[in-house]
Amino acid sequence: MSMVTVDIQKAFDGSGVPDAGLLETWAEKAWQGDNPTEVTIRIVGDDESRELNHHYRGKDKPTNVLSFPFEAPAGITVPLAGDLVISAPVVEREAQAQGKPPVAHWAHMVVHGMLHLQGFDHIEDHDAEVMEALEVKLLAQLGFANPYEAEETEPDS
């Protein structure tokens, strides 16, 4: 039985978006919890990404992945990790700029976002080292190279 139920919302019509099975595999790999959970992955274009990034983070530009952890009301326990919003055009542009296969960057963004949903962050240097090391390990288990070795830009979430 899968530990992660993935609900995929495609609000972007372009090509290059990995199929649902891959998105689910990557989300499942990144789930560190012992109990089943559910996550929504919404694939968007630049406009929706920019709007959300501006509203929630004060940055007036599209970004690769935004993570919205679910915060249950007191006394309510539901198995929801939260939502990931991934901008397909940003992921494609970054993959090209970084000289990596788009599928590898997609996998990184899903793993990165899933870790954010679980409370990992990269604001402090030590926390960033812990999170990046876990990302590298999980991506290696999925067959992808270290995304930070040749990377010029950090994930923006």
Summary of the structure (lengths in Angstrom):
residues: 157
radius of gyration: 14.8
end to end distance: 29.9
largest distance: 47.2
contacts: 473
relative contact order: 0.17
helix: 43%
strand: 18%
